[in-house]
Amino acid sequence: MREVYVIAAHTIKFGRYLNKSVKDLAAETVLPCLQEAGLEKKDIQALWFANSGWGYAKGQDTIRAQVALRPLGIEAIPMTNVENACAGGSTAFHHAWLGAASGLYDITMAIGAEKLHSPNKYQVFAGFLGGLDIENISGIIDNISEYAMTDRDKKLMQAHLKKWAKPDRDKSSNNKKKPAKKQSLGDKIQDLKNMLKVYIRLSDILGSDTMKDIRKMFSGDHSPFMDVYGFAARQHMKKYGSTIEQLALIASKNHHHSSLNPNAQYNFTVSPEQVLADRMVTWPLTRAMCAPIGDGAASAILCDEKTVKRLGLSSQAVRIRASVLGSGMERDFDGVDIGERLSKIAYEKAGLGPRHVHCAEVHDASAYGELHQAEALGFCKEGEGGIFAESGATKIGGKIPINPSGGLESRGHPIGASGLAQIHELVTQVRGRAGARQVQGARIALAENGGGALGQEEAAMCIHILEAPSKNK
């Protein structure tokens, strides 16, 4: 296998782009990425395109890359469409690495583009069902009680709400929210139409009885994914004594990091107290601890070492020390976690260990996700993720800054683009070009990106370890 390098990486600002298509978003990252590498479209020999929701939202299945990229004049070359839930972007990157490492291609590209925002909010949440075993959705619903709160959990939540309950405040401000605008009759009718559209579509697939249960599962401002994160957080609190205050510190830290990142969906800070006082999604996770939905696109161009030298790009070429893709396993809740299992493989391939990593981007769909991954990746001992965060170790300037971009919680989480946005952040960091959020001395960086839920863990996950450009080249 050949050594492979990232010679360009790009992301657009994540956010809400109701008037833009997946084609538009892809163009906004592909062209700047090519420009950074000093390449033309014809120089790309193969590419992998990650997207999860275009099929459900707009009916564009099976040939998404070809449809999205032909308007840019990218055609004829091998294009592979990638679906791997939230790990889609990093999976595309893994295969772009494999294409170059194998010697089959010299220059490859990975692209992730996603639109989650829709005028129909029911369509957005229905799309998440694809990240579960949908043919077994009735069984999942039957077993969801496993993640339900105990009486003790309910008492703890009520005590927290009593302590922190305040007039509803906007997540981005210390000011009280303005009273919600009263919904007009026309808006109510449109909302009902939107719900019925999705209900009828899913009823045809799953049956009306199952749909009644799904409505309950997705009720309120949360999803079953957050229920699983909440359950895992409660188990950690019971077993190790971690606290909701530690989770609030993690969320606050990530909002601070994203305030320094012009590409982040959220550019405001949130204090730990504001995190604790925010709306409860599922105990112990408040809204500020959970990743928002968003639209976005990101990309990367990879090539072998000989091509790096031919192009004269050694000063910006980031070496890929390890690229690992794996799938979840059937296991008990206390079994070896997929992140721990795959990171050990990545460390071995890189010839490094957790102590060598200077910064990391991890899949923090919730603040507990970051706490858990800090342990699974070996940055701290099992059970000490909350203490580790509390010590300041994971902040910029700390022992090992985690999610200097702001992470999924605050940078945003457009499913197919998220993994490549992690790559962009870490490439920027090890090049020393991250500006106000620069991790000093960052030379080794790790990205962990998981996707879907199957049993007790993610259905898919990628681990990547990157190394800064060599000063001697």
Sequence and secondary structure as in RCSB ss.txt:
>XXXX:A:sequence
MREVYVIAAHTIKFGRYLNKSVKDLAAETVLPCLQEAGLEKKDIQALWFANSGWGYAKGQDTIRAQVALRPLGIE
AIPMTNVENACAGGSTAFHHAWLGAASGLYDITMAIGAEKLHSPNKYQVFAGFLGGLDIENISGIIDNISEYAMT
DRDKKLMQAHLKKWAKPDRDKSSNNKKKPAKKQSLGDKIQDLKNMLKVYIRLSDILGSDTMKDIRKMFSGDHSPF
MDVYGFAARQHMKKYGSTIEQLALIASKNHHHSSLNPNAQYNFTVSPEQVLADRMVTWPLTRAMCAPIGDGAASA
ILCDEKTVKRLGLSSQAVRIRASVLGSGMERDFDGVDIGERLSKIAYEKAGLGPRHVHCAEVHDASAYGELHQAE
ALGFCKEGEGGIFAESGATKIGGKIPINPSGGLESRGHPIGASGLAQIHELVTQVRGRAGARQVQGARIALAENG
GGALGQEEAAMCIHILEAPSKNK
>XXXX:A:secstr
   EEEEEEEE   B  TT  HHHHHHHHHHHHHHHHT  GGG  EEEEE SSHHHHH   S HHHHHHGGGT  
SS EEEE  GGGHHHHHHHHHHHHHHTTS SEEEEEEEE    S HHHHHHHGGGGS GGGHHHHHHHGGGG   
HHHHHHHHHHHHHH  S B TT SSB        HHHHHHHHHHHHHHHHHHHHHH HHHHHHHHHHT SS  HH
HHHHHHHHHHHHHHH   HHHHHHHHHHHHHHHHT TTSS      HHHHHHS EEETTEEGGGB    BEEEEE
EEEEHHHHHHHT GGG EEEEEEEEEE     TTS  HHHHHHHHHHHHHT  GGG  EEE   SBHHHHHHHHH
HTTSS TT HHHHHHTTTTSTTSSS B TT HHHHH   HHHHHHHHHHHHHHHHTT  GGG  TT  EEEEEEE
E  BTTB SEEEEEEEE   TT 
